[in-house]
């Protein structure tokens, strides 16, 4: 089972129509042979009408039967299983922390998934695809939009698994930093984006040592200093290049949200001071990151954040605690409801897809960062949810 990032857009349902000619299915009589309804015997007219209706029904049945066996190259998505990241299965915690004190947790923090049925090796029938289009709890997309061109499925699975592994590291780093545990990192430039003022100033392989004279020991150091910068202002970096320290400077850029960015890809090499282990193998993709982070924070805190509440959610998370949108959120809400969750944490950027599609009995809270997701959990656990943002 793979969890895929998918578009939520539906393909338009197609309507099949057909015409029956005088080829043996329905005989079209010549005009002069058509009986006058005013003079025809009722039995004769009724028999002819019954014959036509029987033939039409038979043809329609053949069409429907054909649709049920014609192969169709589509992928069908549905709500997948959920996993309580605070659960212990056969004595093994699904998420565990060693090297720091941990505390018992109550309630549930469920990650949600989407299961994708692949019509590549054994194609679905068109009848199955049409049923999927008509159901509110399934998505249907051309297989190529999900897995790529034929022969690319292995690449898709490998990328999904790598995203799963990377999401666990980002979740651990953001959770530890939010819990007050510094995570040392070596910050290496992986590349410079087109249009960045760092083009020709920074090179791939440069290691960032200081930002405006402040040493960079963690990824959070860089994120915090950059967040406090004025967009468009010059920044001065101390870097190490081929064993030599250099000072360079360039102007930052401004994002659509008004934040300053350098326009540089950073590849951080983290040195986690504690060990975080995740014992879930049957999932791929990055969208479980938020629920991993919240589980780690819950385990590291003496406070009973949840107070027994049943919370599910989704969202990719960056090492700096920023929550990114994901695909398949409507199906994930259905999975959360089916698992008995009463609250659901959704990325703010997914709210357009959430609105109007919330299952009965599920309360959705919109979150943008790990800090406000943790605050939402505290509010839910204490019964103070009136001020929490919703979609």
C-alpha positions as CSV (number, residue, x, y, z in Angstrom):
1,X,0.0,0.0,0.0
2,X,1.3,3.4,-0.9
3,X,0.2,6.7,0.1
4,X,0.3,9.0,-2.8
5,X,0.2,12.7,-3.3
6,X,-2.6,13.2,-5.5
7,X,-4.7,15.8,-7.1
8,X,-8.2,16.0,-5.6
9,X,-9.7,17.1,-8.9
10,X,-12.2,14.6,-10.4
11,X,-12.2,13.7,-14.0
12,X,-15.5,14.7,-15.5
13,X,-17.8,11.7,-15.6
14,X,-18.4,10.7,-19.3
15,X,-21.9,9.8,-20.6
16,X,-22.0,7.0,-23.2
17,X,-24.7,7.2,-25.8
18,X,-25.4,5.0,-28.8
19,X,-27.9,4.8,-31.7
20,X,-29.6,1.6,-32.9
21,X,-30.1,1.3,-36.6
22,X,-31.9,-1.3,-38.7
23,X,-29.1,-3.8,-38.3
24,X,-31.1,-6.5,-36.7
25,X,-31.4,-5.0,-33.2
26,X,-34.4,-2.8,-34.1
27,X,-36.1,-2.9,-37.5
28,X,-37.1,0.4,-38.9
29,X,-40.3,-0.1,-40.9
30,X,-40.9,1.8,-44.1
31,X,-43.3,4.7,-43.7
32,X,-46.1,3.1,-45.7
33,X,-46.0,0.0,-43.5
34,X,-46.3,1.9,-40.2
35,X,-49.8,1.2,-38.9
36,X,-52.2,4.1,-38.2
37,X,-52.6,4.2,-34.4
38,X,-56.2,5.2,-35.0
39,X,-57.0,2.0,-37.0
40,X,-54.5,-0.5,-35.7
41,X,-55.6,-3.3,-33.5
42,X,-54.6,-2.6,-29.9
43,X,-53.0,-6.0,-29.6
44,X,-50.8,-5.5,-32.7
45,X,-49.6,-2.0,-31.7
46,X,-48.9,-3.2,-28.2
47,X,-46.9,-6.2,-29.5
48,X,-44.8,-4.0,-31.8
49,X,-44.1,-1.5,-28.9
50,X,-43.2,-4.4,-26.6
51,X,-40.8,-5.8,-29.3
52,X,-39.0,-2.4,-29.6
53,X,-38.8,-1.9,-25.8
54,X,-37.4,-5.5,-25.4
55,X,-34.8,-4.9,-28.1
56,X,-33.8,-1.5,-26.5
57,X,-33.5,-3.1,-23.1
58,X,-31.4,-5.9,-24.5
59,X,-29.0,-3.5,-26.2
60,X,-28.7,-1.4,-23.0
61,X,-27.9,-4.6,-21.1
62,X,-25.2,-5.5,-23.6
63,X,-23.7,-2.0,-23.2
64,X,-23.7,-2.2,-19.4
65,X,-22.3,-5.7,-19.6
66,X,-19.5,-4.5,-21.9
67,X,-18.6,-1.7,-19.6
68,X,-18.2,-4.2,-16.8
69,X,-15.5,-6.1,-18.6
70,X,-13.7,-3.5,-20.8
71,X,-10.3,-2.8,-19.1
72,X,-9.6,0.8,-18.1
73,X,-6.1,2.2,-17.1
74,X,-7.1,4.2,-14.0
75,X,-6.1,4.3,-10.4
76,X,-8.8,4.4,-7.7
77,X,-8.1,6.0,-4.3
78,X,-10.1,5.4,-1.1
79,X,-9.6,6.1,2.6
80,X,-6.8,4.0,4.0
81,X,-6.0,2.7,7.5
82,X,-5.2,5.1,10.3
83,X,-2.4,4.6,12.9
84,X,-2.4,6.0,16.5
85,X,1.1,7.3,16.8
86,X,0.8,7.0,20.6
87,X,-0.2,3.3,20.4
88,X,1.7,0.3,21.6
89,X,1.3,-2.8,19.5
90,X,2.4,-6.2,21.0
91,X,4.6,-4.3,23.5
92,X,6.3,-2.1,20.8
93,X,5.5,1.6,20.7
94,X,4.7,2.9,17.2
95,X,6.7,6.0,18.0
96,X,9.4,5.9,20.7
97,X,12.1,8.3,22.0
98,X,15.3,7.1,23.8
99,X,17.9,9.3,25.3
100,X,15.5,11.7,27.0
101,X,12.8,11.3,29.7
102,X,9.4,10.3,28.4
103,X,5.9,10.3,30.0
104,X,2.7,8.4,29.5
105,X,0.2,9.8,27.1
106,X,-3.6,9.6,26.9
107,X,-6.0,9.8,24.0
108,X,-5.0,9.3,20.3
109,X,-3.0,11.1,17.7
110,X,-3.9,9.3,14.5
111,X,-2.1,9.7,11.2
112,X,-4.4,9.1,8.2
113,X,-3.7,7.5,4.8
114,X,-5.1,7.1,1.4
115,X,-4.9,3.6,-0.2
116,X,-4.5,3.6,-4.0
117,X,-5.6,0.6,-6.1
118,X,-3.4,0.4,-9.1
119,X,-5.0,-0.6,-12.4
120,X,-1.6,-1.0,-14.1
121,X,-0.9,-4.7,-14.0
122,X,-4.6,-5.8,-13.9
123,X,-6.7,-3.0,-15.3
124,X,-10.0,-2.1,-13.7
125,X,-13.2,-2.5,-15.8
126,X,-14.9,0.6,-16.9
127,X,-17.8,-0.4,-14.8
128,X,-15.6,-0.2,-11.7
129,X,-14.2,3.2,-12.8
130,X,-17.7,4.6,-13.3
131,X,-18.7,3.4,-9.8
132,X,-15.6,5.1,-8.4
133,X,-16.5,8.4,-10.1
134,X,-20.0,8.3,-8.6
135,X,-18.9,7.6,-5.1
136,X,-18.0,10.5,-2.7
137,X,-15.6,8.3,-0.8
138,X,-13.3,7.5,-3.8
139,X,-11.2,9.4,-6.3
140,X,-10.5,8.2,-9.8
141,X,-7.6,9.4,-11.9
142,X,-5.8,8.2,-15.0
143,X,-3.0,5.9,-13.8
144,X,-0.3,8.1,-15.4
145,X,-1.3,11.1,-13.3
146,X,-0.6,9.1,-10.1
147,X,2.3,6.7,-11.0
148,X,3.7,8.3,-14.1
149,X,4.3,6.7,-17.5
150,X,4.3,2.9,-17.8
151,X,7.5,1.6,-16.3
152,X,7.9,4.4,-13.8
153,X,6.0,2.7,-10.9
154,X,9.2,1.6,-9.3
155,X,10.5,5.1,-9.3
156,X,7.3,6.4,-7.8
157,X,7.5,3.8,-5.0
158,X,11.1,4.6,-4.3
159,X,10.4,8.4,-4.1
160,X,7.4,7.7,-1.8
161,X,9.5,5.6,0.5
162,X,12.3,8.2,0.6
163,X,9.7,10.9,1.4
164,X,8.5,8.8,4.2
165,X,12.0,8.5,5.7
166,X,12.7,12.2,5.3
167,X,9.4,13.1,6.9
168,X,10.4,11.2,10.0
169,X,13.6,13.1,10.3
170,X,11.9,16.5,9.7
171,X,9.3,15.5,12.3
172,X,11.9,14.6,14.9
173,X,13.9,17.7,14.4
174,X,11.0,20.1,14.5
175,X,9.5,18.3,17.6
176,X,12.8,18.3,19.5
177,X,13.4,21.9,18.7
178,X,9.9,22.9,19.8
179,X,10.4,20.9,23.0
180,X,13.5,22.9,23.8
181,X,16.1,20.3,22.7
182,X,18.6,21.8,20.3
183,X,19.5,19.7,17.2
184,X,23.0,20.5,15.9
185,X,23.3,20.5,12.1
186,X,25.8,21.2,9.3
187,X,24.1,23.5,6.8
188,X,25.3,22.8,3.3
189,X,24.2,24.6,0.1
190,X,22.7,22.1,-2.3
191,X,21.9,24.7,-5.0
192,X,20.9,28.2,-5.9
193,X,17.5,28.9,-7.4
194,X,17.1,30.9,-10.6
195,X,16.4,34.5,-9.9
196,X,18.1,34.4,-6.5
197,X,20.6,37.2,-5.7
198,X,22.8,34.5,-4.3
199,X,23.5,33.3,-7.9
200,X,27.2,33.6,-8.5
201,X,27.8,34.3,-4.8
202,X,27.1,30.9,-3.2
203,X,28.0,27.5,-4.7
204,X,26.8,24.0,-4.1
205,X,28.9,22.5,-1.4
206,X,29.4,25.8,0.6
207,X,28.8,25.3,4.3
208,X,27.1,28.1,6.2
209,X,28.9,29.1,9.4
210,X,27.3,32.4,10.4
211,X,24.5,34.8,9.5
212,X,25.2,38.5,10.0
213,X,27.9,37.5,12.5
214,X,25.7,35.1,14.5
215,X,27.0,31.5,14.5
216,X,24.7,28.9,12.9
217,X,24.7,25.8,15.0
218,X,21.2,24.5,14.2
219,X,18.7,24.7,11.3
220,X,16.4,26.6,13.7
221,X,19.1,29.3,14.1
222,X,19.1,30.0,10.3
223,X,15.3,29.9,10.1
224,X,14.9,32.3,13.1
225,X,17.4,34.8,11.8
226,X,16.0,34.7,8.3
227,X,12.4,35.2,9.6
228,X,13.6,38.3,11.5
229,X,15.2,39.8,8.4
230,X,13.6,42.5,6.2
231,X,12.8,41.2,2.7
232,X,15.1,42.8,0.2
233,X,17.8,43.7,2.8
234,X,21.4,42.4,2.4
235,X,22.5,39.5,4.5
236,X,26.1,38.7,5.3
237,X,27.1,35.0,5.5
238,X,30.3,33.4,6.7
239,X,30.8,30.2,4.7
240,X,33.4,27.5,4.3
241,X,34.4,26.7,0.8
242,X,37.0,24.0,0.1
243,X,38.4,24.5,3.6
244,X,38.6,28.3,3.4
245,X,36.4,30.7,5.3
246,X,34.8,33.5,3.3
247,X,32.4,36.4,4.0
248,X,29.8,37.0,1.2
249,X,26.7,39.1,1.0
250,X,23.6,39.4,-1.2
251,X,20.0,40.8,-1.0
252,X,17.1,38.5,0.1
253,X,13.9,38.1,-1.8
254,X,10.3,38.5,-0.6
255,X,7.7,35.7,-0.7
256,X,4.0,36.1,-1.4
257,X,3.5,36.0,2.4
258,X,6.0,38.9,3.0
259,X,8.8,36.7,4.4
260,X,12.5,37.1,3.5
261,X,14.1,34.2,1.7
262,X,17.6,33.6,0.3
263,X,16.5,31.6,-2.7
264,X,19.0,28.8,-1.8
265,X,18.5,25.1,-1.3
266,X,20.0,24.0,2.1
267,X,20.8,20.3,2.8
268,X,21.1,20.1,6.6
269,X,22.9,17.1,8.1
270,X,21.3,16.7,11.5
271,X,22.9,15.2,14.6
272,X,20.0,14.2,16.7
273,X,20.8,14.2,20.5
274,X,18.1,11.6,21.2
275,X,17.0,8.7,19.1
276,X,13.5,8.7,17.6
277,X,12.1,5.4,16.2
278,X,9.0,4.8,14.1
279,X,7.6,1.3,13.8
280,X,5.2,1.7,10.9
281,X,6.3,0.1,7.6
282,X,3.2,0.0,5.4
283,X,3.0,3.7,4.6
284,X,4.8,6.0,2.2
285,X,5.0,9.7,1.4
286,X,5.5,12.8,3.6
287,X,2.0,13.6,5.0
288,X,2.4,11.8,8.3
289,X,5.0,14.3,9.5
290,X,2.7,16.5,11.6
291,X,1.3,13.6,13.6
292,X,4.8,12.2,14.2
293,X,5.9,15.6,15.6
294,X,2.9,15.9,17.9
295,X,3.5,12.4,19.2
296,X,7.1,13.1,20.0
297,X,6.2,16.3,21.8
298,X,3.5,14.5,23.8
299,X,5.9,11.8,24.9
300,X,8.5,14.4,25.9
301,X,6.1,16.5,28.0
302,X,4.9,15.7,31.5
303,X,1.6,17.4,30.7
304,X,-1.4,15.4,29.6
305,X,-2.0,17.4,26.4
306,X,-4.9,15.3,25.0
307,X,-6.9,14.6,28.1
308,X,-8.2,11.5,26.5
309,X,-9.3,13.2,23.2
310,X,-9.3,11.4,19.9
311,X,-7.5,13.5,17.4
312,X,-6.5,12.6,13.8
313,X,-4.7,14.7,11.2
314,X,-2.4,15.1,8.3
315,X,0.2,17.4,6.9
316,X,3.8,17.4,5.7
317,X,6.2,19.2,8.1
318,X,9.5,20.9,7.5
319,X,12.4,20.9,9.9
320,X,11.5,24.4,10.9
321,X,8.0,23.4,11.9
322,X,6.1,24.8,8.9
323,X,3.2,22.6,7.8
324,X,2.7,22.0,4.1
325,X,-0.5,20.9,2.3
326,X,-1.1,17.3,1.2
327,X,-3.3,15.4,-1.2
328,X,-6.3,13.2,-0.6
329,X,-7.5,15.2,2.4
330,X,-11.2,14.5,1.9
331,X,-10.5,10.7,1.9
332,X,-8.4,11.2,5.0
333,X,-11.2,12.9,6.9
334,X,-13.4,9.9,6.0
335,X,-10.8,7.6,7.4
336,X,-10.5,9.7,10.6
337,X,-14.2,9.6,11.1
338,X,-14.4,5.8,10.5
339,X,-11.6,5.3,13.1
340,X,-13.7,7.2,15.7
341,X,-11.7,10.5,15.8
342,X,-13.7,13.5,16.8
343,X,-11.1,16.2,15.8
344,X,-9.0,16.5,12.7
345,X,-6.0,18.8,12.2
346,X,-5.8,20.0,8.6
347,X,-3.1,22.2,6.9
348,X,-4.5,25.7,6.3
349,X,-3.6,25.5,2.6
350,X,-6.0,22.5,2.3
351,X,-9.0,24.4,3.7
352,X,-10.5,25.0,0.2
353,X,-10.7,21.3,-0.3
354,X,-12.0,20.7,3.3
355,X,-14.9,23.2,3.3
356,X,-18.2,21.6,2.5
357,X,-16.8,18.0,2.8
358,X,-16.4,17.5,6.5
359,X,-17.9,14.2,7.6
360,X,-20.7,14.4,10.3
361,X,-19.3,14.3,13.8
362,X,-15.8,15.4,12.8
363,X,-14.5,18.9,13.9
364,X,-11.7,20.3,11.7
365,X,-9.0,22.6,13.1
366,X,-6.8,24.5,10.6
367,X,-3.1,24.6,11.4
368,X,-0.1,26.3,9.8
369,X,2.9,25.5,12.0
370,X,3.8,22.9,14.6
371,X,3.5,25.5,17.3
372,X,-0.2,26.3,16.6
373,X,-0.9,22.5,16.0
374,X,0.4,21.8,19.5
375,X,-1.7,24.7,20.8
376,X,-4.7,23.2,19.1
377,X,-4.0,19.8,20.8
378,X,-3.8,21.6,24.2
379,X,-7.1,23.4,23.5
380,X,-8.8,20.2,22.5
381,X,-7.5,18.3,25.6
382,X,-8.7,21.1,27.9
383,X,-12.0,21.5,26.2
384,X,-11.2,25.1,25.1
385,X,-11.8,24.9,21.4
386,X,-14.0,28.0,20.7
387,X,-11.0,30.1,19.6
388,X,-9.3,27.6,17.4
389,X,-9.3,28.4,13.7
390,X,-11.4,26.1,11.4
391,X,-11.7,25.6,7.7
